[in-house]
Amino acid sequence: MVFAHGTGLDARMWQPQIEALADEFTVVAWDEPGSGRSGAVPDGFRLEDFARALAAVIEDVGLGPAQVAGLSWGGTVVLELYRWRPDLVRSLLMVDTYAGWKGSLPPQEVAARVEGARRMLAAPREEFDPTLPGLYAAGPPERFTAMLDAMSRDVRPETMAAQLSLMAEADERDLLPRITVPTLLLWGEEDARSPLDVAYAFQDAIAHAELVVIPEVGHMSNLEAPEAFTAAVRGFCRAHA
């Protein structure tokens, strides 16, 4: 199993799933270029380049096609991985994600997010706060506060700028009807960043996609309800191992 993180995060966001699922699966949590322990994002890096970097990780593990999960921006990267290297994907787990902002949100919402990102990234480094609005239904879960604070301190503004710029322009809708591997759509019921309407659009476009909605949680569903989230992932991946 391979997990791809969201914007302003790194592999540590998957800590509950890594710990819980390692008894049954080989679990790989990726620090994408520019995040966590990885080197800087090269100039001109495209969405396709992020996807090809993820493909290299799966190939390096050497266990064949993987069950690949991505949350938010990470899900858009995973879709692009499937576009270029479907041979490396056994199944897809799309978590509170988008077919790119352009592919999933109204133009006025995309414009508002782009402007919000511009203001956030223009702040002096000592005032830079990478926390995006609307991530949680009821605030960050207390048991993960230390982990979330550590990830926030390590965010590189140049990485976030690249991620958000690519996300704003991405439109993966043409790919969705061509997905033939088993697909799980896993969503927080109260996700304010990628509302359930986005999940329903995925479900309509991807043949035989399974939708699981976790009650009373938002965009960061894997941290707000880790037990329910992990149980859904385990059941799906066990069925398609």
CORJO-V664521 format. One record per backbone hydrogen bond with DSSP energy under -1.0 kcal/mol. NH is the residue of the N-H (numbers start at 1). CO is the residue of the C=O. E is the energy in kcal/mol with one decimal. If there is no record, write none. Layout:
# CORJO-V664521
nh = [NH/NH]
co = [CO/CO]
e = [E/E]
This chain:
# CORJO-V664521
nh = [2/3/4/9/13/14/15/18/19/20/21/22/24/25/28/30/34/35/38/45/50/51/52/53/54/55/56/57/58/59/60/61/62/66/68/69/70/71/72/74/76/77/78/79/80/81/82/83/84/85/88/89/90/91/92/93/94/95/96/101/103/104/105/110/111/112/113/114/115/116/117/118/119/120/121/122/127/144/145/148/149/150/151/152/153/154/155/160/161/162/163/164/165/166/167/168/169/170/172/175/176/178/179/184/185/186/187/189/190/191/198/200/201/202/203/204/205/206/209/210/212/214/220/221/223/224/225/229/230/231/232/233/234/235/236/237/238/239/240]
co = [67/28/69/6/10/11/12/14/15/16/17/18/21/21/1/3/39/32/35/42/46/47/48/49/50/51/52/53/54/55/56/57/58/88/91/2/93/4/95/71/72/73/74/75/76/77/78/79/80/81/85/86/66/66/182/68/184/70/186/167/170/101/101/106/107/108/109/110/111/112/113/114/115/116/117/118/124/141/142/144/145/146/147/148/149/150/152/156/157/158/159/160/161/162/163/164/165/166/99/172/172/175/176/92/210/94/212/214/217/188/195/196/197/198/199/200/201/202/206/183/185/187/135/219/220/220/221/225/226/227/228/229/230/231/232/233/234/235/236]
e = [-2.5/-2.7/-2.6/-1.2/-2.1/-1.8/-2.0/-2.7/-2.4/-1.9/-2.7/-1.2/-1.9/-2.3/-3.0/-2.2/-3.3/-2.2/-2.4/-1.6/-1.8/-2.2/-2.4/-2.1/-2.1/-2.2/-1.8/-1.5/-2.0/-2.4/-2.4/-2.0/-1.4/-2.8/-2.5/-3.3/-2.1/-1.9/-2.1/-2.2/-1.3/-2.1/-2.2/-2.2/-1.9/-2.2/-2.2/-1.8/-1.9/-3.5/-2.0/-1.6/-3.3/-1.1/-2.5/-2.5/-2.7/-2.5/-1.7/-2.1/-1.3/-1.0/-2.8/-2.1/-2.5/-1.9/-2.2/-2.6/-2.2/-2.3/-2.7/-2.1/-2.2/-2.3/-2.7/-1.1/-2.0/-1.6/-1.6/-2.7/-2.7/-2.1/-2.3/-2.3/-2.2/-1.2/-1.0/-2.1/-2.5/-1.7/-2.7/-2.7/-2.0/-2.2/-2.5/-2.2/-1.2/-1.3/-2.1/-1.5/-1.0/-1.9/-1.6/-2.8/-3.7/-2.6/-2.4/-2.8/-3.0/-1.7/-2.1/-2.6/-1.8/-2.1/-2.6/-2.3/-1.6/-2.4/-1.7/-2.7/-3.2/-3.2/-2.0/-1.4/-1.4/-2.1/-1.9/-2.7/-2.7/-2.2/-1.9/-2.2/-3.0/-2.3/-2.1/-2.9/-2.6/-1.7/-1.1]
